[in-house]
Amino acid sequence: MNSNGSSMPKTSWNQLISGLSDPHLLQTSQWATVKSRYGWIPHYLVWEGSAGDWKMSESVTGDFKQVQPAAAGLLLERQVFPGLSVLYMPKGPLLADPGDLAVWEVVLADLEHFARQRGALQLKIDPDVVIGLGVPGEDAARELPGGLAFQERLAERSWIFSREQIQFRNTVLVDLRDDEDALLARMKSKTRYNIRLSGRKGVQVRRGSKDDLGTLYRMYAETSLRGGFTIRGEDYYRTVWMTFFDSPIGVGEGPFAQPLVAEYQGQPVAGAVIFAFGKRAWYLHGMSLPEHSDKMATYLVQWEAMRWARERGCTSYDMWGAPDQFTEDDSLWGVYRFKSGFGGQVSRTIGAWDFPARPIRYTLYTHWLPRLLAGMRWFGNFRTRRLASR
C-alpha cells in the first residue's frame, strides 16, 4: 500500500521518525539519498494502527500522511546478481516503544514477507536494541533482559547472527545533559588534563566549512593507513558530508553535519566530522596527522564536538564504536582506551541479524562474500596508500 495518495496532510520522513524512540542518523532521508548514489534503492516503511492490528505501508518518497506510527524503517535494496537482491535496514527498525515485543512480532513478520516477496537473498537489520550496559565483568556492568529476550526471539524466528557486521555493534555514549564543568569532572583525569594541555600549547579548534572537506579527507586517509583500517574513496565521503552539511542547522532541526578542524600555528593537525539528528550526535569520522601529536589536538576536538552538540540541543554523544570483546587483542582496544576517558558509558547491542529469505543461496552468498570484501578492502587500502603518497 502506498500512502502518497492520501488527501491527509503530509509529513516528511525525518519528521515522522523523529517521534520514535531514539531515531538514528542512518535511518534519515539524507542517508537514503547518499546510498541511492551508490546503487541502493530506498523503501520507506511505516507500521500504524491500533494495538494488535498494526499494518505496514510503504512510500517510495518518504512522505506519509500525518500519523503516530508504532514503528518505521528505511529499508535499502541492492542487486548483487541479476534477479537477486539483498535488503538492509541500517540501525532499524525504529519503534515508539522498543520494549513492545508484540509490535516487534508484527514488524519482523512483515519484513520476512517483504523479503520473500522481493525475491531477496537476505534481509539484514541491526537496530540499537541494547542487551547490556558497561564493560562485561566490571562492577557497574548490567544486562538488559528485554534486549536479550528480543535476541532470543530473532533466533526462534530463524534469523541468524550475521557474519558480516556492517556497523559497530557496541559504542560509548556520553550523557550531555550536565553542564560543562560536570562533563569535565566525569572524565578521567588524564583526558581532562590533555584537553587543557592542548589549549595551552596553542591548538585551536574551529568549525569548518565545505572548503575544509578535501583537507579532512586527506588527513582521514593518513589516519586509516596508520590505524590499519579501510576507508572509501574521497567521492564517497564528500557525498556523505555534503548531503548532511546542506541540511538545516537550526536547533532541533536536521539531520546535519559539522566539520571541526584543529590547527597549530595555522596548520591543520586533526579534525572530525560530527553529525546530529534528534537528541543525539555522532562522531563518525575522526582524523589526525602524526606531526605535533604531543599537542593532544584529538582530545580538544572531542571536547569541542561535545560543546557543539550541546548547543544543537543534543543530550547524548555517540563516540561510534567499541570492541566486540573488551580485551587488549581486539582491534578496537586502543581506540576504546581513548574514548573511555571522556566519561561515557558502554552500550552493547544485539548487532546485525540476517533473515535468509532463500536459505540455500544465502549460505552460498555468505561464504563467498568475505572473499569479495577482502578483495575490496585490499583495493581500498591500495588506493588510499597512493593518495597519501602524493
C-alpha positions, -999 to +999 in steps of 0.1 A: +000+000+000+014+034-009+003+062+014+011+090-010-024+091-025-040+102+007-055+137+009-045+140+045-017+165+054+018+150+047+048+148+070+084+142+059+102+110+067+126+127+091+097+144+110+080+110+112+109+091+126+119+119+150+088+110+170+100+074+176+124+063+203+160+073+198+159+079+160+191+071+142+211+091+117+213+061+094+175+060+091+171+095+078+162+106+043+197+121+039+212+086+044+188+073+017+200+100-006+236+090+000+231+053-005+209+058-037+240+074-053+258+040-048+232+016-062+208+012-033+170+016-037+152+030-006+119+017+007+102+038+034+081+015+057+057+025+084+036+005+108+004+022+121-029+012+136-044+002+169-028-022+193-028-057+180-038-045+145-007-028+131-005-025+093+026-018+072+025+008+044+052+018+020+062+051+004+088+055-024+094+091-014+093+090+023+062+113+025+033+099+046+001+113+060+004+127+095+004+096+118+019+085+150+034+052+139+042+023+161+073+016+141+091+027+109+122+018+090+143+029+060+150-003+041+177-004+014+177-028-015+206-036-039+210-061-067+240-084-062+233-107-092+208-104-120+174-111-104+188-114-069+190-086-043+199-080-007+179-059+018+194-039+046+178-017+072+207+002+089+201+008+126+165+000+122+136-007+126+127+021+150+098+017+174+078+041+195+083+016+224+114-006+217+103-029+245+070-038+229+075-074+218+040-075+202+049-048+178+083-065+171+064-097+161+044-078+135+073-059+122+095-090+119+068-110+102+061-082+077+098-078+069+102-115+063+072-114+040+086-083+022+120-101+017+103-132+002+081-111-020+111-091-034+129-124-040+158-112-019+187-134-008+187-120+027+174-092+049+198-076+074+188-055+104+209-040+132+186-020+154+201-004+185+184-029+208+206-028+239+214-060+256+238-046+282+255-015+296+290-012+308+320-035+302+313-071+310+330-083+341+331-048+357+311-040+388+289-014+370+280-037+341+245-050+338+225-070+313+191-058+300+166-087+299+144-070+273+171-069+247+183-104+255+147-117+251+144-100+217+177-115+206+163-150+216+131-143+196+151-135+165+168-169+167+135-186+173+122-170+141+152-184+121+171-151+119+209-157+120+235-136+138+253-121+108+289-130+098+291-095+083+286-067+108+282-036+088+280-011+117+298-012+150+279-035+174+289-016+206+296+020+213+304+046+240+276+071+249+284+104+267+255+120+286+255+157+277+227+168+300+250+182+327+268+215+324+303+217+311+320+216+345+302+184+353+310+169+320+347+176+326+345+163+361+332+129+349+362+124+326+393+106+336+419+129+350+444+122+321+417+131+295+408+163+313+444+172+316+451+166+278+421+187+268+435+217+288+471+209+277+461+211+241+447+246+245+477+258+265+500+245+238+483+267+212+459+243+194+427+260+183+396+242+170+374+259+145+341+250+130+349+242+094+331+247+061+328+229+027+362+243+018+378+221+045+365+187+032+395+180+010+419+186+039+398+165+062+397+136+038+435+137+032+440+136+070+415+107+072+434+088+046+466+091+065+448+081+097+435+050+081+469+039+070+484+044+105+454+027+121+452-002+097+416+003+087+400+006+053+382+037+041+364+045+009+374+070-018+371+107-014+340+110-036+320+088-011+329+109+019+323+141+001+289+128-008+281+119+028+295+152+043+279+175+017+245+157+019+243+163+056+262+196+056+235+211+033+208+202+058+191+227+081+213+238+111+188+253+135+184+238+169+160+209+168+163+206+130+184+183+110+200+160+105+231+179+098+269+177+099+297+199+113+333+197+103+358+206+130+394+214+122+422+216+149+451+238+139+485+245+154+503+276+142+477+279+114+482+244+100+456+215+104+467+187+127+435+170+135+398+171+128+364+154+128+330+154+111+302+154+137+266+145+128+234+153+147+198+142+145+172+144+172+187+144+206+219+125+196+252+135+180+276+110+164+314+111+160+316+091+128+348+103+112+379+115+130+413+122+116+448+134+127+483+138+115+514+124+133+531+158+134+526+176+167+509+146+183+523+158+216+498+188+214+469+164+221+447+180+195+424+150+192+413+155+228+404+191+223+385+181+191+363+157+211+356+184+237+346+210+211+324+184+194+306+178+226+301+215+232+288+219+196+264+190+202+251+206+234+244+239+215+224+219+190+202+206+218+217+171+218+216+151+251+238+122+240+271+120+222+278+087+204+315+080+201+307+054+174+325+021+180+337+000+209+352-035+210+332-066+205+354-083+231+368-060+257+403-074+257+436-060+245+437-082+214+405-066+200+413-044+170+394-015+186+411-017+220+434+012+215+406+034+202+384+024+230+410+034+256+410+069+241+372+071+241+367+056+276+384+087+290+356+110+282+332+098+309+308+078+287+291+045+292+295+014+270+263+004+253+262-032+239+236-040+213+223-072+195+244-063+164+233-073+129+210-102+122+201-118+088+169-133+077+178-159+050+148-155+026+165-180+003+184-203+027+205-223+002+215-193-018+221-173+014+245-199+026+265-198-007+264-160-007+277-156+029+306-180+022+315-161-010+310-126+004+340-125+028+364-131-002+349-103-022+350-079+008+387-089+014+395-080-022+376-047-019+395-038+013+428-046-004+419-024-033+407+003-009+439+003+010+460+004-022+440+034-034+445+051+000+482+045+000+485+060-034+466+091-023+487+095+009+520+092-011+512+122-033 
